Amino acid sequence: MIESLKKIDKKRVLISFLGVTGMGFFLSFLVNCNLGTDPCTFMNRSISAFIGMGFGNWQLILNALMFVIVLLCKRSLIGFGTLFNMVLVGYYVDFFTWVWGKVLPASLFTDPVTRWVIFLVALLLFMISASIYINADTGVAPYDGIPIILTEKITGRFPKIPKMLIRICWDGLAIVVGVLFGGVPIIGIILMALFLGPLISLVGKVLKPKDKKA
């Protein structure tokens, strides 16, 4: 046990933690702007509002269920980053949303100009934070782990099916579930789908040279 702890890359764990913290922080602004979020957040916010449960509590419950699936099917996807994401993001959003409600004027999130400025800046910084978290390579969120497992199993039997299509279908399913529970998908989901992938690659190129020098 002690030997395995010595092998943990503390720098990557810290980077992963900071990435997740950034995700929760900037996601709280996206929630307040109400112009759209990522599919997972959209689904969980729709369900939590429908059943009358706090977003953080519901997201943790669903993550825990998905975590069991990932644990049973592909344990190698689990790491400190998995735990940071599944436990912290939802509660960060709840906490910071509460803070903004106390210290920031509501007009910031309703005025057409400031609302869009905050939304676009928060969206960019959220995607950068998510990219940092993913490139830290300390485990994936349960929501992201399941499509990886599905991709391996499906393409193993049907190799002609594009891997990206499986992920698109997974995110599409989350959006459909969110709509069924009363959510209305807005432009943020489309922007996230278009730009998150390229940003992950870009941030990866920035971080990898530093890792090699270390």
Phi and psi in degrees as GROMACS dihedral restraints (atoms count N, CA, C in turn):
[ dihedral_restraints ]
;  ai    aj    ak    al  type     phi  dphi    fc
    3     4     5     6     1   -62.4    20    10
    4     5     6     7     1   -40.8    20    10
    6     7     8     9     1   -62.3    20    10
    7     8     9    10     1   -40.8    20    10
    9    10    11    12     1   -66.4    20    10
   10    11    12    13     1   -34.7    20    10
   12    13    14    15     1   -67.6    20    10
   13    14    15    16     1   -33.4    20    10
   15    16    17    18     1   -65.5    20    10
   16    17    18    19     1   -27.3    20    10
   18    19    20    21     1   -81.4    20    10
   19    20    21    22     1    -8.6    20    10
   21    22    23    24     1   -67.9    20    10
   22    23    24    25     1   129.5    20    10
   24    25    26    27     1   -81.2    20    10
   25    26    27    28     1    96.8    20    10
   27    28    29    30     1   -63.1    20    10
   28    29    30    31     1   -32.8    20    10
   30    31    32    33     1   -63.3    20    10
   31    32    33    34     1   -45.0    20    10
   33    34    35    36     1   -66.6    20    10
   34    35    36    37     1   -38.2    20    10
   36    37    38    39     1   -62.6    20    10
   37    38    39    40     1   -42.7    20    10
   39    40    41    42     1   -63.9    20    10
   40    41    42    43     1   -43.6    20    10
   42    43    44    45     1   -61.0    20    10
   43    44    45    46     1   -42.1    20    10
   45    46    47    48     1   -61.4    20    10
   46    47    48    49     1   -44.8    20    10
   48    49    50    51     1   -61.7    20    10
   49    50    51    52     1   -44.3    20    10
   51    52    53    54     1   -65.1    20    10
   52    53    54    55     1   -38.1    20    10
   54    55    56    57     1   -62.5    20    10
   55    56    57    58     1   -44.4    20    10
   57    58    59    60     1   -65.2    20    10
   58    59    60    61     1   -40.3    20    10
   60    61    62    63     1   -61.2    20    10
   61    62    63    64     1   -43.8    20    10
   63    64    65    66     1   -61.7    20    10
   64    65    66    67     1   -40.3    20    10
   66    67    68    69     1   -58.5    20    10
   67    68    69    70     1   -49.5    20    10
   69    70    71    72     1   -64.6    20    10
   70    71    72    73     1   -40.1    20    10
   72    73    74    75     1   -62.8    20    10
   73    74    75    76     1   -52.2    20    10
   75    76    77    78     1   -75.8    20    10
   76    77    78    79     1   -28.0    20    10
   78    79    80    81     1   -64.2    20    10
   79    80    81    82     1   -31.3    20    10
   81    82    83    84     1   -64.0    20    10
   82    83    84    85     1   -33.8    20    10
   84    85    86    87     1   -69.3    20    10
   85    86    87    88     1   -40.2    20    10
   87    88    89    90     1   -62.3    20    10
   88    89    90    91     1   -39.9    20    10
   90    91    92    93     1   -63.2    20    10
   91    92    93    94     1   -43.1    20    10
   93    94    95    96     1   -67.5    20    10
   94    95    96    97     1   -35.4    20    10
   96    97    98    99     1   -71.1    20    10
   97    98    99   100     1   -27.2    20    10
   99   100   101   102     1    56.1    20    10
  100   101   102   103     1    45.0    20    10
  102   103   104   105     1  -118.0    20    10
  103   104   105   106     1    13.9    20    10
  105   106   107   108     1   116.0    20    10
  106   107   108   109     1   149.2    20    10
  108   109   110   111     1  -135.3    20    10
  109   110   111   112     1  -168.3    20    10
  111   112   113   114     1   -72.6    20    10
  112   113   114   115     1   159.5    20    10
  114   115   116   117     1   -56.9    20    10
  115   116   117   118     1   -39.0    20    10
  117   118   119   120     1   -64.1    20    10
  118   119   120   121     1   -46.8    20    10
  120   121   122   123     1   -64.8    20    10
  121   122   123   124     1   -41.0    20    10
  123   124   125   126     1   -57.4    20    10
  124   125   126   127     1   -47.7    20    10
  126   127   128   129     1   -62.3    20    10
  127   128   129   130     1   -49.2    20    10
  129   130   131   132     1   -68.2    20    10
  130   131   132   133     1   -35.9    20    10
  132   133   134   135     1   -67.8    20    10
  133   134   135   136     1   -37.3    20    10
  135   136   137   138     1   -64.9    20    10
  136   137   138   139     1   -44.7    20    10
  138   139   140   141     1   -67.5    20    10
  139   140   141   142     1   -45.5    20    10
  141   142   143   144     1   -62.8    20    10
  142   143   144   145     1   -37.9    20    10
  144   145   146   147     1   -67.2    20    10
  145   146   147   148     1   -38.2    20    10
  147   148   149   150     1   -66.2    20    10
  148   149   150   151     1   -41.0    20    10
  150   151   152   153     1   -92.9    20    10
  151   152   153   154     1    -3.7    20    10
  153   154   155   156     1    74.6    20    10
  154   155   156   157     1    33.7    20    10
  156   157   158   159     1  -115.5    20    10
  157   158   159   160     1   149.8    20    10
  159   160   161   162     1   -58.9    20    10
  160   161   162   163     1   143.5    20    10
  162   163   164   165     1   -58.3    20    10
  163   164   165   166     1   -46.3    20    10
  165   166   167   168     1   -60.5    20    10
  166   167   168   169     1   -42.7    20    10
  168   169   170   171     1   -64.5    20    10
  169   170   171   172     1   -46.1    20    10
  171   172   173   174     1   -66.0    20    10
  172   173   174   175     1   -42.2    20    10
  174   175   176   177     1   -62.6    20    10
  175   176   177   178     1   -37.8    20    10
  177   178   179   180     1   -65.8    20    10
  178   179   180   181     1   -41.2    20    10
  180   181   182   183     1   -62.4    20    10
  181   182   183   184     1   -48.7    20    10
  183   184   185   186     1   -66.2    20    10
  184   185   186   187     1   -39.6    20    10
  186   187   188   189     1   -61.0    20    10
  187   188   189   190     1   -39.0    20    10
  189   190   191   192     1   -64.0    20    10
  190   191   192   193     1   -39.7    20    10
  192   193   194   195     1   -65.5    20    10
  193   194   195   196     1   -44.2    20    10
  195   196   197   198     1   -67.8    20    10
  196   197   198   199     1   -32.7    20    10
  198   199   200   201     1   -60.4    20    10
  199   200   201   202     1   -40.4    20    10
  201   202   203   204     1   -60.7    20    10
  202   203   204   205     1   -42.0    20    10
  204   205   206   207     1   -62.4    20    10
  205   206   207   208     1   -46.6    20    10
  207   208   209   210     1   -64.3    20    10
  208   209   210   211     1   -40.4    20    10
  210   211   212   213     1   -60.4    20    10
  211   212   213   214     1   -40.2    20    10
  213   214   215   216     1   -77.4    20    10
  214   215   216   217     1   -32.9    20    10
  216   217   218   219     1   -97.3    20    10
  217   218   219   220     1   -34.5    20    10
  219   220   221   222     1  -156.1    20    10
  220   221   222   223     1    79.9    20    10
  222   223   224   225     1   -62.0    20    10
  223   224   225   226     1   -24.6    20    10
  225   226   227   228     1   -65.9    20    10
  226   227   228   229     1   -15.6    20    10
  228   229   230   231     1   -79.7    20    10
  229   230   231   232     1   -10.5    20    10
  231   232   233   234     1   -93.8    20    10
  232   233   234   235     1   137.1    20    10
  234   235   236   237     1  -161.2    20    10
  235   236   237   238     1  -169.2    20    10
  237   238   239   240     1   -58.4    20    10
  238   239   240   241     1   -37.6    20    10
  240   241   242   243     1   -61.0    20    10
  241   242   243   244     1   -34.6    20    10
  243   244   245   246     1   -60.7    20    10
  244   245   246   247     1   -47.7    20    10
  246   247   248   249     1   -67.8    20    10
  247   248   249   250     1   -41.8    20    10
  249   250   251   252     1   -56.7    20    10
  250   251   252   253     1   -48.4    20    10
  252   253   254   255     1   -66.6    20    10
  253   254   255   256     1   -49.2    20    10
  255   256   257   258     1   -69.2    20    10
  256   257   258   259     1   -27.3    20    10
  258   259   260   261     1   -96.7    20    10
  259   260   261   262     1   -41.0    20    10
  261   262   263   264     1   -89.5    20    10
  262   263   264   265     1   -38.8    20    10
  264   265   266   267     1   -56.4    20    10
  265   266   267   268     1   -49.2    20    10
  267   268   269   270     1   -61.2    20    10
  268   269   270   271     1   -42.6    20    10
  270   271   272   273     1   -72.8    20    10
  271   272   273   274     1   -33.4    20    10
  273   274   275   276     1   -58.8    20    10
  274   275   276   277     1   -46.0    20    10
  276   277   278   279     1   -60.7    20    10
  277   278   279   280     1   -46.6    20    10
  279   280   281   282     1   -60.0    20    10
  280   281   282   283     1   -44.6    20    10
  282   283   284   285     1   -66.7    20    10
  283   284   285   286     1   -51.5    20    10
  285   286   287   288     1   -68.8    20    10
  286   287   288   289     1   -32.6    20    10
  288   289   290   291     1   -62.5    20    10
  289   290   291   292     1   -40.5    20    10
  291   292   293   294     1   -63.5    20    10
  292   293   294   295     1   -42.8    20    10
  294   295   296   297     1   -61.8    20    10
  295   296   297   298     1   -47.4    20    10
  297   298   299   300     1   -62.2    20    10
  298   299   300   301     1   -34.2    20    10
  300   301   302   303     1   -65.2    20    10
  301   302   303   304     1   -24.9    20    10
  303   304   305   306     1   -89.6    20    10
  304   305   306   307     1   -35.7    20    10
  306   307   308   309     1  -111.4    20    10
  307   308   309   310     1   -16.1    20    10
  309   310   311   312     1  -112.1    20    10
  310   311   312   313     1   142.1    20    10
  312   313   314   315     1   -66.9    20    10
  313   314   315   316     1   138.7    20    10
  315   316   317   318     1   -60.4    20    10
  316   317   318   319     1   -26.5    20    10
  318   319   320   321     1   -62.6    20    10
  319   320   321   322     1   -23.7    20    10
  321   322   323   324     1   -59.2    20    10
  322   323   324   325     1   -32.0    20    10
  324   325   326   327     1  -101.4    20    10
  325   326   327   328     1     4.3    20    10
  327   328   329   330     1  -121.0    20    10
  328   329   330   331     1   -29.1    20    10
  330   331   332   333     1   -62.5    20    10
  331   332   333   334     1   130.2    20    10
  333   334   335   336     1   -54.7    20    10
  334   335   336   337     1   -38.3    20    10
  336   337   338   339     1   -75.2    20    10
  337   338   339   340     1   -57.6    20    10
  339   340   341   342     1   -63.8    20    10
  340   341   342   343     1   -34.0    20    10
  342   343   344   345     1   -61.2    20    10
  343   344   345   346     1   -45.9    20    10
  345   346   347   348     1   -72.0    20    10
  346   347   348   349     1   -36.2    20    10
  348   349   350   351     1   -63.4    20    10
  349   350   351   352     1   -49.1    20    10
  351   352   353   354     1   -61.3    20    10
  352   353   354   355     1   -42.5    20    10
  354   355   356   357     1   -61.2    20    10
  355   356   357   358     1   -49.1    20    10
  357   358   359   360     1   -66.8    20    10
  358   359   360   361     1   -41.0    20    10
  360   361   362   363     1   -66.6    20    10
  361   362   363   364     1   -45.8    20    10
  363   364   365   366     1   -64.5    20    10
  364   365   366   367     1   -37.5    20    10
  366   367   368   369     1   -63.3    20    10
  367   368   369   370     1   -46.1    20    10
  369   370   371   372     1   -61.6    20    10
  370   371   372   373     1   -46.6    20    10
  372   373   374   375     1   -70.4    20    10
  373   374   375   376     1   -31.8    20    10
  375   376   377   378     1   -63.9    20    10
  376   377   378   379     1   -45.3    20    10
  378   379   380   381     1   -66.5    20    10
  379   380   381   382     1   -35.8    20    10
  381   382   383   384     1   -66.0    20    10
  382   383   384   385     1   -43.0    20    10
  384   385   386   387     1   -61.1    20    10
  385   386   387   388     1   -43.6    20    10
  387   388   389   390     1   -63.1    20    10
  388   389   390   391     1   -38.2    20    10
  390   391   392   393     1   -65.4    20    10
  391   392   393   394     1   -41.1    20    10
  393   394   395   396     1   -63.0    20    10
  394   395   396   397     1   -44.9    20    10
  396   397   398   399     1   -60.3    20    10
  397   398   399   400     1   -46.2    20    10
  399   400   401   402     1   -66.9    20    10
  400   401   402   403     1   -42.3    20    10
  402   403   404   405     1   -73.1    20    10
  403   404   405   406     1   -16.2    20    10
  405   406   407   408     1   -65.2    20    10
  406   407   408   409     1   -23.7    20    10
  408   409   410   411     1    57.0    20    10
  409   410   411   412     1    51.2    20    10
  411   412   413   414     1  -117.7    20    10
  412   413   414   415     1    31.8    20    10
  414   415   416   417     1   109.9    20    10
  415   416   417   418     1   153.7    20    10
  417   418   419   420     1  -110.6    20    10
  418   419   420   421     1   157.0    20    10
  420   421   422   423     1   -63.6    20    10
  421   422   423   424     1   147.2    20    10
  423   424   425   426     1   -53.3    20    10
  424   425   426   427     1   -38.1    20    10
  426   427   428   429     1   -60.8    20    10
  427   428   429   430     1   -36.4    20    10
  429   430   431   432     1   -83.6    20    10
  430   431   432   433     1   -23.5    20    10
  432   433   434   435     1   -71.1    20    10
  433   434   435   436     1   -37.4    20    10
  435   436   437   438     1   -62.7    20    10
  436   437   438   439     1   -46.2    20    10
  438   439   440   441     1   -64.2    20    10
  439   440   441   442     1   -28.1    20    10
  441   442   443   444     1   -65.3    20    10
  442   443   444   445     1   -43.8    20    10
  444   445   446   447     1   -64.0    20    10
  445   446   447   448     1   -45.2    20    10
  447   448   449   450     1   -61.7    20    10
  448   449   450   451     1   -40.5    20    10
  450   451   452   453     1   -61.4    20    10
  451   452   453   454     1   -44.8    20    10
  453   454   455   456     1   -63.0    20    10
  454   455   456   457     1   -42.4    20    10
  456   457   458   459     1   -72.2    20    10
  457   458   459   460     1   -41.7    20    10
  459   460   461   462     1   -72.7    20    10
  460   461   462   463     1   -48.0    20    10
  462   463   464   465     1   -70.4    20    10
  463   464   465   466     1   -20.2    20    10
  465   466   467   468     1   -65.4    20    10
  466   467   468   469     1   -34.1    20    10
  468   469   470   471     1   -96.2    20    10
  469   470   471   472     1   -31.9    20    10
  471   472   473   474     1  -128.8    20    10
  472   473   474   475     1    77.3    20    10
  474   475   476   477     1   -62.2    20    10
  475   476   477   478     1   -17.8    20    10
  477   478   479   480     1   -79.5    20    10
  478   479   480   481     1   -13.4    20    10
  480   481   482   483     1   -73.5    20    10
  481   482   483   484     1   123.6    20    10
  483   484   485   486     1   -62.2    20    10
  484   485   486   487     1   136.1    20    10
  486   487   488   489     1   -62.4    20    10
  487   488   489   490     1   -38.6    20    10
  489   490   491   492     1   -62.1    20    10
  490   491   492   493     1   -32.3    20    10
  492   493   494   495     1   -62.7    20    10
  493   494   495   496     1   -37.4    20    10
  495   496   497   498     1   -65.1    20    10
  496   497   498   499     1   -42.6    20    10
  498   499   500   501     1   -65.6    20    10
  499   500   501   502     1   -40.5    20    10
  501   502   503   504     1   -61.3    20    10
  502   503   504   505     1   -42.4    20    10
  504   505   506   507     1   -64.4    20    10
  505   506   507   508     1   -38.5    20    10
  507   508   509   510     1   -63.8    20    10
  508   509   510   511     1   -47.7    20    10
  510   511   512   513     1   -65.9    20    10
  511   512   513   514     1   -36.4    20    10
  513   514   515   516     1   -62.4    20    10
  514   515   516   517     1   -38.9    20    10
  516   517   518   519     1   -62.6    20    10
  517   518   519   520     1   -41.6    20    10
  519   520   521   522     1   -61.2    20    10
  520   521   522   523     1   -40.6    20    10
  522   523   524   525     1   -65.6    20    10
  523   524   525   526     1   -42.4    20    10
  525   526   527   528     1   -61.6    20    10
  526   527   528   529     1   -44.5    20    10
  528   529   530   531     1   -60.9    20    10
  529   530   531   532     1   -43.1    20    10
  531   532   533   534     1   -60.2    20    10
  532   533   534   535     1   -41.6    20    10
  534   535   536   537     1   -64.6    20    10
  535   536   537   538     1   -41.6    20    10
  537   538   539   540     1   -61.8    20    10
  538   539   540   541     1   -27.4    20    10
  540   541   542   543     1   -97.0    20    10
  541   542   543   544     1    16.5    20    10
  543   544   545   546     1   100.6    20    10
  544   545   546   547     1     0.4    20    10
  546   547   548   549     1   -78.7    20    10
  547   548   549   550     1   155.1    20    10
  549   550   551   552     1  -120.4    20    10
  550   551   552   553     1   110.4    20    10
  552   553   554   555     1   -66.8    20    10
  553   554   555   556     1   133.0    20    10
  555   556   557   558     1  -121.9    20    10
  556   557   558   559     1  -179.4    20    10
  558   559   560   561     1   -56.0    20    10
  559   560   561   562     1   -28.4    20    10
  561   562   563   564     1   -56.8    20    10
  562   563   564   565     1   -36.9    20    10
  564   565   566   567     1   -63.8    20    10
  565   566   567   568     1   -41.9    20    10
  567   568   569   570     1   -65.6    20    10
  568   569   570   571     1   -45.6    20    10
  570   571   572   573     1   -62.6    20    10
  571   572   573   574     1   -39.0    20    10
  573   574   575   576     1   -62.8    20    10
  574   575   576   577     1   -44.5    20    10
  576   577   578   579     1   -64.1    20    10
  577   578   579   580     1   -35.7    20    10
  579   580   581   582     1   -75.8    20    10
  580   581   582   583     1   -38.2    20    10
  582   583   584   585     1  -110.8    20    10
  583   584   585   586     1   -15.4    20    10
  585   586   587   588     1   -64.8    20    10
  586   587   588   589     1   -44.3    20    10
  588   589   590   591     1   -58.3    20    10
  589   590   591   592     1   -52.7    20    10
  591   592   593   594     1   -59.8    20    10
  592   593   594   595     1   -36.3    20    10
  594   595   596   597     1   -67.7    20    10
  595   596   597   598     1   -37.1    20    10
  597   598   599   600     1   -60.0    20    10
  598   599   600   601     1   -43.7    20    10
  600   601   602   603     1   -65.2    20    10
  601   602   603   604     1   -42.3    20    10
  603   604   605   606     1   -64.6    20    10
  604   605   606   607     1   -46.9    20    10
  606   607   608   609     1   -64.7    20    10
  607   608   609   610     1   -35.9    20    10
  609   610   611   612     1   -60.5    20    10
  610   611   612   613     1   -40.3    20    10
  612   613   614   615     1   -67.5    20    10
  613   614   615   616     1   -32.1    20    10
  615   616   617   618     1   -73.1    20    10
  616   617   618   619     1   -40.2    20    10
  618   619   620   621     1   -78.4    20    10
  619   620   621   622     1   -35.8    20    10
  621   622   623   624     1   -61.9    20    10
  622   623   624   625     1   -42.8    20    10
  624   625   626   627     1   -58.6    20    10
  625   626   627   628     1   -36.2    20    10
  627   628   629   630     1   -66.8    20    10
  628   629   630   631     1   -37.9    20    10
  630   631   632   633     1   -64.2    20    10
  631   632   633   634     1   -38.0    20    10
  633   634   635   636     1   -68.7    20    10
  634   635   636   637     1   -33.0    20    10
  636   637   638   639     1   -74.6    20    10
  637   638   639   640     1   -27.5    20    10
